Amino acid sequence: MTVAQQELSAKKKLVQSLLRCPHTDLTQTVPVFSEALEQDPLFAGKCFYALTLDEFNRIRDLEEAGIAFLLTSQYPEHRTAGRCLFQDLEPYRASRASRFVRRDLKPNRQAKAAVLSYLRAIESDKKRFDGAVRVARKQLHQMYESYHVKPSQRAQSIIFDRKIPEGDVDVVKLLRDAKGPEEQARLIVEHRIPYRLATSTLKAMTPAIWVALIEVMSPTEAVNARASVEKSGILGDDRIRKLYESKIEAAAGVAKISVSHLSERKSARGTDKGVEEKIQKVRQEKIDKSARIKMDTLVAVDCSGSMETAIEVAKRVCPQIAAICDAGLAVYCFNDTAWPIKFSGATLQDFEGAFRMIKAGGPTAAGLSVEKAIRDGFVPEQVVIVTDQGENRPPFVHEVYKKSMDDGIDIKFIIITLPGFDRTDRMHAGLDRAGADVVNFDLDTNVQTSAWYAELENVIPLLTKGGYVELVEKIMALELPS
């Protein structure tokens, strides 16, 4: 392997290691991110910046960790970029990132200055400050206290003394003391009281209050409140339905609402057909704007003994791939045989139906899925294998790859390795020795948790950008903010 190949290999491994979603436990990123900075600071800094960009499938937890590492880096270019990026975080996220710096990293003057600038910017904008206090009072308190920032007189009164300054309005007290639903509704609209604050304050919800709440909802709040809005029965009123559905439609322009958010988040699920049509329309608009898969893709699903988890993961990852695949797509299951899965669309429901009668059982001959697809006339350019990497029956994947190379067919492999198994990376190692372009994507999160689907979104850049070489090149072309 040449020096250039070794450098590219190191960068590929770095990107692979960074594509992990810690789900609020930022401590998990410390060994990987620290090693990345030590081995290749130039590339690592750009990777941390890429984690904050929509085009690289930004994930909230990784974005916060990346900003924290930039802030505490020994390189001034990193620290300047971290300070710029820190200013754009929502209060609760700024609090988490700053707390992570104090607890797990080494706070420096730049990190302290970033927190100071952040708090002063919020204080200088009364509307922004009041909104931040309503949703993140505790987090703001922690930031002032942890970084020894002296609050402004107004911030001292509201956050620490819990007193409303003279001349200010206590909207929560107004809402509680209002004489009736009409008065409460008027106050919600007049003071733009957010959904979460209003629903935690009010004991009863009337149609007038619901109209007011929907009126002031952001598109994100409207999507997240779908379950409770439908449960209220308020959508029986056509005027209210029209208002609520207009908020849902506006979600198409909100970057933080992802495709999987619209279909997987529990609070965003419902049964109303009209709302579902709007949700699917927004989902399709986002899909149409996203990066596309241009390579013929085979998804191979391990259905051998104890692989129920692989089937569940496949139900989620297949819709994500199908929705943005402009080339050919085939899905095969395998144990000691291999067979194709027929699907008619690109939704979660389509693939839940396609896998409805598939049960796990039998030994594992993973190579059969690729071999059978090629025999059936589907020649993949890339193969996504959902598995624990165990193989106990021939043909093994690396053997099928060698044969395909002899026939002039080069295939890229992405292995989604499942959580909760005694993993040996045997399949990855075999393909690597055979000279294949192979990526091992560890799905670290228990699929029984509510947010694991977000981690799967990190597979998509590997499928749309022509593999790690193109992804590395795109990251290296970034310029850090300053």
N, C-alpha and C positions, 0 to 999 in steps of 0.2 A: 504493500500500500504506500503510495507516494505521500509526501508531506501535505500536499493540497487535499488529498483524499482523507488523510487523518484529521485535518482541520474541519472538513465538511462533516465527517463522521461525528466529531465531538460536538459540532453545532446541532446536528440532528438529534443527538442524545439529549442535549440541553433543552431544545424545544419540546421534545417528548416528555422530559421530566417536569417541565413547567405546565404542561397541559393536564393538570390535576385540579379538581375542584375541592377545596378543603371544607366547604359548607360551614362557615363561621369559625372554624378552628384554625386560625391563621398560623398557629405554632407549627403546624405540619409543614409549612413552606420553608421554615428556617434552614434545615440542613441542605435542601436542594437549591434554594435561592442563594445561600451563602457560598456554596461550592461553585455555583454558576458565576458569581461575581469574581471569585478568586481565579477560576480557570480562564475566563474570557470576558473581562469587564466591558469591552466595547459592545460585543454582541449581547451580553446579558442585560446591559442598560437598555438597549433597543428592544429586547424581548419584554422587559418590564413595561416599557412604554406601549408596546403592541397590545399588552393585556388590557389597556384602557380604551382600545379602539373597536368600534363596531365591526369593522371589516375583518377583524381577527376573532370574532365571536366573544366579545368581552364577557367575562364572568365576574360578578360583583366581588367575591372574596379574593380572587386572584388579583383583581385590579387594586384593591386596598393593600394587599401584601406587596405588590410591585411598587406602588407609590411609597410605601414605608421604607422599602429597601433603597429606593432612589434617594430618599431624604437622608438616609444614614450612611450612604456610600462614602468612601474616601475620595471619590472623584468629584470635583466641583461641578462638572457638567451634569452629572447625575443629580446632585443635590438641587441645582437650579431647576431642572426638569421636574423633580419631585415636588418642589415648592409650588410651581405653576399648576401641576395637576391636582395637588391637594386642595387648592382653592375652589375647585369645581365639585367637590364631594358634598352630598347632603349631610346635615349635621350628625345624624346617627352613624354615618359611615366615616366621617371625619373623626368622630370620637373613637370608633373602633380602630382606625388606622393609627391614631395618636397613642391609644392605649397599648396597641401592639408594639409600637416603637419603645415605649417606656418599659414594658414588661419583658420583651424578648430580644430587643435589639439594643443599640447604644445611642441614646438621645444625644444630639449635638446642637450647636447653635442654630443651624439651619432648620432643624425640626422644630425647635422652640419658636423660631421666628415665623415659621409657617403657621403654627397654631395661633400665635399672636396676631398675625395679619388676618387670618381667617375670622377670629372672634371680633376684631375691630371692624372688619368689613360688614359682618352681620349687625353689629351695634349701630353702624352708621345708617342702616336702612331699617326704619321702624317697622315697615310692613314685613320685611324678610325676618327681622328679629322676632316679631310676635308669632309669625308662622312657625319658626324654628322652635320657639318655646312651647307651643301647643303640642308638638309631636315629639320633641326631644329635650325637654327640660333637664332630665337627669343626665343625659349625655353632655349637654353644654356645661352643666355644673361640674362634671368630672374633668372636662377639658380646662376650665378656669383653674380648678383646684390642683390638678396634677402638674400643670405647667406654670403654676404660680403667676397667673395673669390677673392683674387687678381689673375687676369689671368696671364698666362705666357706672355712673350713678343710677341710671335706669336699669341696667342689668343687675346691679346689686340688689335693688329693690324687688325686682320681679323674680329673679332666680334664687337668690340666697335668702332674702327677707320674706319672700312670698307676699309682698304687698304691692297692690296696684298703685302706681304713682298718681299723684293728684292730676286730674285732667284726663287720665286714661280710662278706658272702658274695660270692665271685667266681663267678657262675653259669656263665660261659663255661669257666673252669678246671674247675669241678665236672662240667660236661657232658663235657668232653674226657677227664677222668680216670675217669669212671664205668666200672664193670666190665662192663656189658652193656646191651643194649637196654632191659630192664625197669627198670634203675636210671636210665637216661637218660630214659625215659618218666616215671618218678616225679618226677624233678627238673623236667622241663618243666611238669608240672601244679602241683607244689608252689610253684615260683617264677614261674609264669605267663610262661614264656619265649616271646617272640613268634616267629611262624613264620619270619620273615626271618632272625632271629638264629640260631635253631636249625638251619635248613637250611644256613646258611653255616658252621656249626661242625661238624656231624656229617658223617661220611664215608659212612655207610650208613643207609638208612631202612627200618625194619622195621614190620610191622603195629602193634606196640605203640607205637612212636614216632609213627606216623601218627595213631593214636587220641588220643594225648596232645596232639599239635599241633592237631588239629581241635577238641578239647575247649577249648583256650585261645584259639582263633581268634576274632577279632572278625568281625562280618558282612562288613565291608569286606575283611578279609584272606581270608575264605572265597571271596568273589566273585573277587578278584584271583588267587587260587591255583587257580582251577578247572582250568586247563590242566594244571598239574603234578599235581593230585590225580587227575584222570582218567587221566593217563599212568601213574601209579603202579600202577593196577589195583586199588587198595585198596577201591574201591566195590563190588567183587564180594561183600564181606561185608555182609550186610543191616543189621547193627547199625551198622557204620561209615557206610553210606550214609544211614541214618536220621539219624544224628548230624550228618553233613555237610549234608544237605538242610535240617535245622532251622536251621543257621547261615545258609544261603542265604535261607530264608524270613524270617529276622529282618532282612534287608537292606531290606525294605520300609519300615522305620521309620528308616532312616539317610539323612539329608538329603544328605550329600555324595556318595551314590551316585545318579547321574543315570540317566535312561532310556537315553541313548546309551551311557553307561558299560557298561550291562548287555549291549548288543548289539555295540558297536564295539571296546571295549578288547581287545587281543589276548590278554592273560592271562586274560580273563574268557570267552573262547570255548571251546567244546568240542563233543563229538559225542554224549555220553551223553544219551539221550532223557529219562531220569528227571530229571536235573539241569536239562536244558533246559526241561522243563515247569515246574519251580520258578522258574527264571529268568524265564520268560514270565509266570508268575503275579505275581511281584514287580514286573515291568515294568508289567503291567496295573494293579496297585494304585497305582503311582506316577502312571501316566497318569490314572487316575480321580480322583486328588487334585489334579491340575495344573489350571491355567487352561485354559479351553476356547475354541475358535474358534467364534464365533456367526455369522459372515458366510459366504455362499456364496463359495467360493474356487476359482480356476482356477490351476493350475501349468502354465506354458508353458515348454517345454524346447527350447532352441536345438540343433537337430541338423544344422545346416549344416556346411560344410567345416571341419575341424580342431576341431570341438566335442565331441570324445570326453570331455573333462573335464566339460562340461555334463551329459552323460548320467550320468557317475559321481556328480556332485553330486546330481542329481535322484534317483538311487537311494537316497541318504541322507536328503535333506530331505523327500521324499514320505512315508516312514513316520512321521517326526516330526509332520507336518501331519495325516496321515490318522488317527493315533492319538488326537488331541484335537479333531477336527473334528466338531461337533454339527450343522453346517449341511451344505449340498451341497459336494461336492468333485469336480472334474474335472481330468484331466491330459491335456494335448495336447502333441504334438511339432510342430516346424515347421522347414522350410527354405524352398523355394519353393512348398511345399504345407503343409497342416496336417492332422493326423489325431489322433483320440483314442487314449489308452492305456487298455486295460481292466485292472483290478486287482481282486483278490478279497478282500484283507485289508489289514492295516496294519503288516506286519512287513517287515524288510529283505529277507527271502527272497521275499516276495510281489512286491516291486517289482524285485528282481533278475530274477525270472522275467518280469515285465511288460516290462522293457526288454531282454530277452535277445537279440532279433533286431534291435534298433535300431542302425543304424550312422550315423555322421556323414558328411554329404556334401551338395553343392549350395549354391546361393546362399541369402540370408537375407531372408525376408519375415515379420518378427516379428508384424506386425499381423494376419496371417492366422489365428493361433492364437485371438485374441480374437474375431475376426469369425466364424470357423468355429464356435466354441463357442456364440456367440449364435444363429447360424443353426440349430444343432442343438438349440436350446431351453434351453441352460444360460446363464443371465444372471448373471455373476459380480459380486459386490460388491467383491471385491479380487482382484488378479492378481499372482502371483509369477512373475517371468520369470528363468530361469537362462540367462545369456548373457554375451558379451563386449561387448555393446551395439552391435555392428556391424549395420547394416541397409543392404542394397544392392538391395532389390526392394520395390516398393509391394505392398500398403498398409503404410505405416509406422505404428508403434504410436500416435503422437500423432494421426494422421489418423483412425484407428479410434476413438480416444477422443473426438475432436470430434464424430464422427458419432453415437456413443453418447449424448453429451450432448444433441445435437439430438433424439434419440429419447427423452429423459428418463431416461437410464441414467447414473448417476455411478459411476465405478470408481476405487478406490484401487490404486496400483501399488507393489510392492516388487520392486526389481531386484537380484538376486544377481549381482554382477559378478565374473567369474572371475579367478583369479590368472594371471600369466604372459603376459598379452596387452598389446599396445599400446593401452591403453584411452583413449577420447576422451570417454566419458560422453555420446555423441550422443543415445542413446535417452532418458536422464534429462533432458537439456537440452530436447529436443523436447517431452516431456510437461510439463516445468516451464513452458515458454513457453505451452503450451496451457491452463495453469491447473489441471492435475491434481494431486491429492494423491499425490506420488511420493517414495519413499525409495530411496536408492542404498546398498545393503549390499555393501561391498567384501569379498570373500572373499580375505583376504591370504595365507592359508597354502597352501603346496603340498599338493595332495591326495594326494601320494605319501607324506607323513609320517604317522606313526601317530596323531597327536592332532588332526588338522585338523577332525574331526567335531565337536569341542567348540565350535568357533567357530560352526558352523551353529545351535547351540542359541540363539544370540542373535537369530536371526530370529524365534523364536516369540513373544516379547513384542510384536512389531510386529503379529502376526496376531491375538493374543488380546485386546488392549487397545483395539481400535477405532482404531488408528493413533497417530500421534505426539501428537495433541492430548490424548487421554486419558492416554497415558504421561507426558507432561509434567505434567499436572495431578496424577497420582498421586505423582510424584517431589516436586513442590512441596508436597504435603501432609505429607511426612515431617518428623519432628522429629529433629534430630541427637542422638545419645546424649551424656549428660553425667554 
